[in-house]
Amino acid sequence: MDYLSLIREPIQSDLNRFVELFNESLTHTDGLLGSVLSHIRQRGGKRMRPILIFLTSKNYCNNVNDVAQFAAVGLELLHTASLVHDDVVDESTERRGQASVNAEYNNKVAVLVGDYLLSSALLRVSLTDNQRIIQLLAELGRTLAAGEILQLSNIQNTELSEDVYFEVINQKTAVLFEACAKIGAIAAGASDEEIQAAAKFGQNIGLIFQIRDDIFDYFSSKDIGKPTGNDMMEGKLTLPVLYALKHTDMESMLTLARKVKAGTVNKDEIAVLIEFTKQKGGITYAEQKMNELADEARYYIENSIHSEEMKRSFSAYLDYVIQRNY
């Protein structure tokens, strides 16, 4: 099934305008800055976050106004800035199959361009002239940074906690989708009750998105854009392996988990830990968690989405996030 076409159908013209505005924000006449922004612009992507803003806005007021457009550009610029900075922190060399900014240029350029993108995000969101949305985006920037710091501190934490895992992915990923749904509802003039319902839907979508992303790390695929076991190589233990470790008394596996946290694990040991995770039902458990969150999201679609056309798009959005393979 072509989920993306179903998702975009009600808002295709709005999405086209967004791409024009976003690319305009990633254009500069200066040689080096222009070159880096062009490099980022080529990355493209599915635009899942602005799409959620537009779908939510259209659901509540049957159109996508300038407030939603400017907010979407601002949020996507903020998200892009955070990715550029994250790649520096993680010493990543690749992003979506393309060389990361820090790898293509250097860390100094990447940090400065990330700052430029952040300032551009603030400039764009200011055009909404909506204090609530401006404040929301500012808070989002703080939360994303706090989530990265929490993740770094968690690597040093020897405790194997599912609760901390969910706290990290909520601040790193779910909060972005939550903000998208809230922005769409606010831009449409929805009631506070409708805004909160939309926000919960966005949060569930974001949690599902990150759990699916984490599952990818246990399998080999050239489409994913990151090597199998990369999270463990960076000291991160995600939901599947946390479940497997919680349900074992094998000291050898717990020792490997501690080596992941200490940054002393090698690729062969990671392969052993990945196979152990699969055998212990870690992938199945993570998929079960996704399905529980999806049930909540489907309740929102059934009860809060106003037209059959929009229900089809929202349902396709949810199904795509669950079933995507990269």
Secondary structure as the mmCIF struct_conf table of DSSP 4:
data_model
#
loop_
_struct_conf.conf_type_id
_struct_conf.id
_struct_conf.beg_label_comp_id
_struct_conf.beg_label_asym_id
_struct_conf.beg_label_seq_id
_struct_conf.end_label_comp_id
_struct_conf.end_label_asym_id
_struct_conf.end_label_seq_id
HELX_RH_AL_P HELX_RH_AL_P1 TYR A 3 ARG A 8
HELX_RH_3T_P HELX_RH_3T_P1 GLU A 9 ILE A 11
HELX_RH_AL_P HELX_RH_AL_P2 GLN A 12 SER A 25
TURN_TY1_P TURN_TY1_P1 LEU A 26 LEU A 26
BEND BEND1 THR A 29 ASP A 30
HELX_RH_AL_P HELX_RH_AL_P3 GLY A 31 ARG A 41
TURN_TY1_P TURN_TY1_P2 GLN A 42 ARG A 43
HELX_RH_AL_P HELX_RH_AL_P4 MET A 48 CYS A 61
BEND BEND2 ASN A 62 ASN A 63
HELX_RH_AL_P HELX_RH_AL_P5 ASP A 66 ASP A 90
TURN_TY1_P TURN_TY1_P3 GLU A 91 GLU A 91
STRN STRN1 GLU A 94 ARG A 95
TURN_TY1_P TURN_TY1_P4 ARG A 96 GLY A 97
STRN STRN2 GLN A 98 ALA A 99
HELX_RH_AL_P HELX_RH_AL_P6 VAL A 101 GLU A 104
BEND BEND3 TYR A 105 TYR A 105
HELX_RH_AL_P HELX_RH_AL_P7 ASN A 107 SER A 126
TURN_TY1_P TURN_TY1_P5 LEU A 127 THR A 128
HELX_RH_AL_P HELX_RH_AL_P8 GLN A 131 GLN A 156
HELX_RH_AL_P HELX_RH_AL_P9 GLU A 162 ILE A 169
HELX_RH_PI_P HELX_RH_PI_P1 ASN A 170 ALA A 174
HELX_RH_AL_P HELX_RH_AL_P10 VAL A 175 ALA A 187
TURN_TY1_P TURN_TY1_P6 ALA A 188 GLY A 189
HELX_RH_AL_P HELX_RH_AL_P11 ASP A 192 PHE A 216
TURN_TY1_P TURN_TY1_P7 ASP A 217 TYR A 218
BEND BEND4 PHE A 219 PHE A 219
TURN_TY1_P TURN_TY1_P8 LYS A 222 ILE A 224
BEND BEND5 GLY A 225 LYS A 226
TURN_TY1_P TURN_TY1_P9 THR A 228 GLY A 229
HELX_RH_AL_P HELX_RH_AL_P12 ASN A 230 MET A 233
TURN_TY1_P TURN_TY1_P10 GLU A 234 GLY A 235
HELX_RH_AL_P HELX_RH_AL_P13 LEU A 239 LYS A 246
TURN_TY1_P TURN_TY1_P11 HIS A 247 HIS A 247
HELX_RH_AL_P HELX_RH_AL_P14 GLU A 251 ALA A 262
TURN_TY1_P TURN_TY1_P12 GLY A 263 GLY A 263
HELX_RH_AL_P HELX_RH_AL_P15 LYS A 267 GLN A 279
TURN_TY1_P TURN_TY1_P13 LYS A 280 GLY A 281
HELX_RH_AL_P HELX_RH_AL_P16 GLY A 282 SER A 304
BEND BEND6 SER A 307 SER A 307
HELX_RH_AL_P HELX_RH_AL_P17 GLU A 308 GLN A 323
#
